[in-house]
Amino acid sequence: MFALYPLLLRPEFVERPWGARDLSPVYPGHRCEKPIGEVWLTSDQNRVANGPLAGRTLGELCKQYGRELVGESARETERFPLLIKFLFPREKLSVQVHPDDEVARRIGQPCGKTECWYVLAADPGAQVALGLKPGVTREQLARAIQEVRAEELLNWVKICPGEMIYVDAGTVHTIGPGSILVETQQNSDTTYRLYDYGRPREIHVQQGLAATKERTRAGKIKHDGATMVASSSFLVEKFALKKARCFEAAHSPQIFIALEGSGTTDVQGGPAVSLARGDALVVPAAVAQVGLRAQEEFEMLRMTLPGEAMTEPRTTLGHRQA
């Protein structure tokens, strides 16, 4: 086997009917004939772009290298633990809900889907919906779905660039148009579409209501310092580098997402990797230490797994709209 090294991954552009055709705010000059809603950065299908493992998928490497890649904090060795995406909503997404770990195990899935959204860009008035309004029950939601008015029962919250939104599993949620989000989530694609504004797409009302929690911890996180989110599912930090810095996380892979500027890696015995806006770099757990050097002011997110038990983050729903 080749020794592991920092892996630059090729993005996967995923068509969605609510997506955008102009991705140039993140990928300069990238315009598409069909709407792209999601750009997957660390799925098991993403392929390596650099070094002797180029062309291999992240899922293949998880099966081959196990803990050397995913670390001791990962629940499984054959799947990458975190899925990172860019989201480009130009229309409202369906109202949906994801199962938590307990519900997911009952239906034969390896994990639930808790997620968070870093707001990279947002038009004035852009909103997301997080959970049910106080006092709303699953039964009332079921009736509102039948009457095609479910969005009236949701907490609609304005969002602004730089904010972090936490969406724990079991939260009924949706995203309105006019933003660009960086989504960090447990590696699950189990989504129950509860409501789609009368559009003729499949919905999963029974399964979705069974996974729905009437009260959740979803909301905006008041972050302090570099840490944007600290939860039992993931840690997300934000850094603005003007020079070199060393990062360590021997228990977990490190994921770096370039937001602005550019930088290069510095790994003992390994070739340098250049990063620019939109790039994703996975540093395997076996590479316990990696240096990053800014070529110009370099803004990035770092995602890791927690190395110890964590309480869920404190949140607020912020500004609500009727």
N, C-alpha and C positions, 0 to 999 in steps of 0.2 A: 504494500500500500504506500501511496505517496504520503509524506508528512503533511498535516493540515496547515493552512495558512489563511490569511484574511481573504474572503471570497467576495468579489464584486459580482452582483447578480444582474442579469438582464431583466428589465421590467416586462410584465405581461399585461397587454392592453385588452381590457374586457369590455365588450359592447354591452350597453344598457340603454333602454329606451329613454331614460331620464337624463342621459349623460350629455357631455359637451363634445363639439367637434374641434374646438380650438383649445389645445392643451399647452399653448406657448407660455402661459404664466409659470409653468413648472418645467416644461420641455420646449425650449425655444425653437420656433419654426415647425412644431409638430401639429399639423392639422389633419383631420381624418374625414373620410367620406361618411362614415357611420358614427353615431354618438358613442363615445367612450365614457362610461360612468365610473369605472374603477381601474386603477393601475395597481396590479398585485406586485409586491416587491419581495416577499419572503415566503411564498407558498411552496409546498412540496414540489410543484411543477416548475418553479423558476430555475433557470439554468445559469451555471457559473460562466462568467465572461473572461476570467483571467487565469493564467498559470496552467500547470499540468492537469488540473481537474476541469478545465474549460469544456463546456458542453454537457457535463453531468448535471442532473437535477439535484436540488436540495434534498428531496425525499430519498433519492438513491444514496446520497452521501450519509444521511441519517442512518439508514439500514446498514451501511458498510462500517461507519466509524462509531456509531452509538454515542456513549457518554463523552468520548473525545470531542464530539461536535456539540451535543446538546447540554452537557454538563450534568452535575448531580442534582440540580434543582428541578430538572424537567421530569414530569410524570412518566413519560414514555421515551423510549430510545429510538423508535423507528419513524417518528414524525417530528417535524420541526415545531417547537412549542408555541411560537407566536407568528401570526399572520399580520403583516403591515401592508397598508394600502394608501394610495391617494384616492380621494373621492372628488368627483367633478359634477355635482348635481346642478342641472339647468332647469329641471322640473321637480315637482314634489315626488319623493319616493313613496311607496306604499307604506301604510301603517303596519308595523311588524313587531315581533317579539322573538327572543331567543331563549332556549331552555337553559337552566342552570345545570351545574354538574350532576346533581342528584337526578333531575328529570332526564338528562341526556343518558345517564347510565341505564335508566329503566328502559329506554328505547334502543339500547345497544350502541350508543355513540360514545366515543372515548372521553369527551369533555363537553361542557356547556360553552356558552359564548358571552363572556363579559368583555366589554370593549370601552375604548375612550377615543375622543376626537380632539385633536389639536387643530384650532382654527387658523389655517395658514393665510386665508384671505376671505373677506366677506363684504358683499355689497351692503350699503345702508339698508337696514330693515330686514336683513336675512335672519331666518329663524330655524330652530329645531323644536320638536315636540318631545317632551320627556315625562313619561308616566301619565297616570290618570289624575284628574283634578281631585282635591280632597273630598272624600265621601263617596266617590264613584265606585260602584261594585262591578264585578265581572258580569253579573246579570244585566246591569244597566248598559254596560259596553256591548254585550251580545245583542240587546234590543236596538241600540244605536247603529250597530253594523247592519242589521236587517233594514233599518229605516234610512240608510245611506247618509248618516250624519255623525259618524264616529269621531271625526276630527274635532267636533265641538266639545268633547269630553277630555281632551288632552291639554296638558300644560305646554303652551307655546312660549318659547323663550328666545329673545333676541340674542344674537351672537356677534362678537367683534373679533378682529384679528388678535392673535396672541392668547386667546382664552383656551382653557382645557375643560372638556366636558366628559364626565364619567357616566357610563351607561351600564349598570350592572345587569346581569342576566335576569330575565323576568320582567324587565321594564318595557312597557308598550312605548314605541318611539317611532319617529320619522324625521326626515330632513327636508327642509324647504329648499327652493332654488337660490342660487346666487352666492355660493361659498365654495371654497376649496378646503378640504379637511384631510388630515393625516390620521388614519384610523389604526390603532393598535388593538388587537383582539386575540383571545384564545384561538388556537387553530381549529376552528369549527366553521362549517358553512351551513349549519342547520338554522334555517330561518322560516318562521311561520308568518305568512302574509295574512293579516287579519282583515284588512280593509284597503280598497284600491280606488276609492272615489267613484265607484260604478264602472270602472274600466273593465273590459272583458278578459281578465287574467285570473288564473287559478288562485283561490284563497284557501286558507287552512284554519277555519274558525275553531273547530273543535280542539285540534291540537294546540292552537295558539292560546285559547282561553285556559286550557289546562296548564300551560306554562306561565301564564300571566300572574304577576304579583300586584295586589292593589296598592301596596306601599313599597317603595324601593329607595335606594340611596342615590339615585341618578340626580345629576345637577352639575353646576359649575364648581370647579375646585379653586379655592383661593391658594395659589401656590406660593412657596417661599423659596427664594434662591433658585438653584438649578433644578430641584425636584418639582416636576409638574404633577405626577401621579405616583403614589406609593400604595399598592394594593396587594392582595394575596395572589393576583393573577399576573401582574407585571409591574415594573418600575419604568417610568418615562422621565427622562431628564432633558433639559435644553441647555446648550452651551453656545457661546459666541467666542470663538478663538481668534486672538490676534497674534499668537505665537504658538510654540509647541506645547503639548500637554500629553501626559501618559495616562492611560485608562487600564484598570484591572478589574477582572470579575471571573475568578477561576471556577466558581460554581455554576456559571451560566454562560451561554454565548452572549456576545455583545452585538447589537445591531445599531448601525449608524445610518441615519437618513440625512442627506445633505439638503438644506433648505435654501441657503444663499451662499454666494462666494464659492471658493474651492479650497481643497486641501490635499495633502498626501500622507500616506501612512509611513511609519517607521517601525519595522519589526526586525529583531535581531535574526540574521541569517536568511531573511526573505526579501523579495523584490518589493519596491514601493508601489503603491496603488494610488492613482489619482481619483479624487472624488469631486463632482460638480453637482449643481442643483438637480434634484430628482434621483440621484444615485443612491443605492442601498448597498451597504457593506456588512457582511456577517463575519464576525471574528469568532472562530470556534473556541469552546471552553478550554481546549488544550493549549491554545495560544493565550496564556494567562495575562499577557501584557502587550499593549499596542500603543505606539505613539502616533499622534496626529499633529501635523504641522500646517498652519494656515498659509496658503499662498497669497491670499488676500483675506480680509475679514471673513471668517468662515462660521456660518450659523448652522447648527445641526441638532437633531434629536438623537438620544441614545436610549435604547430599550434593552432591558435585562429582566431576568427572573429574580424574584426575591430570594435571598439566601436564608431567611428565617420567617417565622410566622408574622403576619402583618394584619393589623386591623384595617377595615375598609375606610377609604378617605371621607373626610367631612366635606359636604357639598351644600350648595344653596341653589335654588331654582332661579334666583335673580329676578329680572323683570319678566312678569307674566303678561300675557295678552289674552283677552277674552275670546 
